[in-house]
Amino acid sequence: MQVKDMTVEQLRDLIRHTVEQCLEEYFGDPDSGLEVKEEVRHKLLESIKIKQAGENSIEPGEVYQKLGMKAIAL
């Protein structure tokens, strides 16, 4: 397929994929070869389970509080 035959969305996806590949090749994975602490691994797995259950792992108000921001009512 040629670029002239692509939809805007297909072109965006191609550009996004190309940029991601270039960045990965240039920077690589800075964490490659490092080990994850058991505590961090446990928290990540717990977070994944919570997300899969459709729940928020951290309430928005808690995020605002940790960042020292005021919550905005929508």
C-alpha positions in Angstrom: 0.0 0.0 0.0 1.3 3.4 -0.9 0.9 6.5 1.4 -1.4 8.1 -1.1 -3.9 5.2 -0.7 -3.9 5.4 3.1 -6.6 7.0 5.3 -5.7 9.7 7.7 -6.0 7.2 10.6 -3.7 4.6 8.8 -1.1 7.3 8.2 -1.2 8.4 11.8 -0.8 4.8 13.0 2.1 4.3 10.6 3.8 7.5 11.8 3.2 6.6 15.5 4.6 3.1 15.0 7.6 4.4 13.1 8.4 7.0 15.8 8.0 4.4 18.6 10.4 2.1 16.7 13.0 4.8 16.2 12.8 5.9 19.9 13.2 2.3 21.0 16.2 1.8 18.7 17.8 5.0 19.8 17.2 4.9 23.5 16.6 1.2 24.1 15.1 0.0 27.3 16.8 1.8 30.2 15.5 -0.9 32.6 16.8 -3.8 30.6 18.6 -6.3 32.7 17.5 -4.8 36.0 15.5 -6.8 38.5 12.2 -5.6 40.0 12.0 -5.7 43.7 9.4 -8.1 45.1 7.4 -5.3 46.8 7.2 -3.4 43.5 6.3 -6.6 41.6 3.5 -7.3 44.1 2.1 -3.7 43.8 2.1 -3.9 40.0 0.3 -7.2 39.9 -2.2 -5.9 42.5 -2.8 -2.8 40.3 -3.3 -4.9 37.2 -6.0 -7.0 39.1 -7.8 -3.9 40.3 -7.8 -2.4 36.8 -9.0 -5.6 35.2 -11.9 -5.6 37.8 -12.8 -2.1 36.4 -11.9 -0.3 39.6 -9.7 2.7 40.2 -6.5 1.8 42.0 -6.2 5.3 43.4 -9.2 7.6 43.9 -8.9 11.0 42.0 -9.1 12.9 45.2 -6.2 11.0 46.6 -4.1 11.9 43.6 -5.0 15.6 43.9 -4.1 15.4 47.6 -0.7 13.7 47.0 0.1 16.3 44.3 -1.0 19.2 46.6 -3.7 20.2 44.2 -7.3 21.2 44.9 -9.9 18.9 43.4 -12.0 20.4 40.6 -15.7 19.6 40.7 -16.9 18.6 37.3 
